[in-house]
Amino acid sequence: MRRPLSKSQIVCVSLLWLALCYLVLTKAERIDGMTIVMLVISAALVFIPVYKSIKRINKYLFSEF
């Protein structure tokens, strides 16, 4: 089983994803449906593992009590 992401890794991945979205949205000639779908899919690919990692970290923190 994989270790959960650390808080600094979560912040880094999130900021990199936001920077990528900013570049895509500012450099696109036009924002159409495919661009929006691509951003939604990339958000899912980034934030589902982040959510699972946060959930796993909280489970470890509160299981000691």
C-alpha positions in Angstrom: 0.0 0.0 0.0 1.3 3.4 -0.9 2.1 6.1 1.7 -0.2 9.1 1.8 1.1 12.3 0.3 2.7 14.8 2.7 1.2 18.3 3.1 4.0 19.9 1.1 3.5 17.4 -1.7 -0.2 18.2 -1.8 0.4 21.9 -1.9 3.1 21.5 -4.7 0.9 19.3 -6.9 -2.1 21.7 -6.4 -0.1 24.8 -7.3 1.4 23.1 -10.3 -2.0 22.1 -11.5 -3.3 25.7 -11.0 -0.3 27.0 -13.0 -1.0 24.6 -15.8 -4.7 25.6 -15.9 -3.7 29.3 -15.9 -1.4 28.7 -18.9 -4.0 26.8 -20.8 -6.7 29.4 -20.2 -4.5 32.4 -21.0 -2.8 31.0 -24.1 -5.9 29.4 -25.6 -7.2 31.1 -28.7 -10.7 30.2 -27.6 -12.2 28.3 -24.7 -14.5 25.7 -26.0 -16.1 22.5 -24.6 -13.0 20.3 -25.2 -10.9 22.7 -23.2 -13.3 22.7 -20.3 -13.6 18.9 -20.4 -9.8 18.6 -20.4 -9.5 20.8 -17.3 -12.3 18.9 -15.5 -10.6 15.5 -16.3 -7.2 16.8 -15.2 -8.7 18.1 -12.0 -10.2 14.7 -11.3 -6.8 13.0 -12.0 -5.0 15.4 -9.6 -7.5 15.9 -6.8 -9.0 12.4 -6.3 -5.6 11.1 -5.2 -5.1 14.2 -3.1 -8.5 13.7 -1.4 -7.8 10.1 -0.7 -4.4 11.0 0.7 -5.9 13.6 3.0 -8.5 11.2 4.1 -5.9 8.6 4.9 -3.7 11.1 6.8 -6.8 12.1 8.9 -7.6 8.4 9.6 -4.0 7.9 10.9 -4.1 11.0 13.0 -7.5 10.3 14.7 -7.0 6.5 15.1 -4.6 7.1 18.0 -7.2 8.5 20.3 
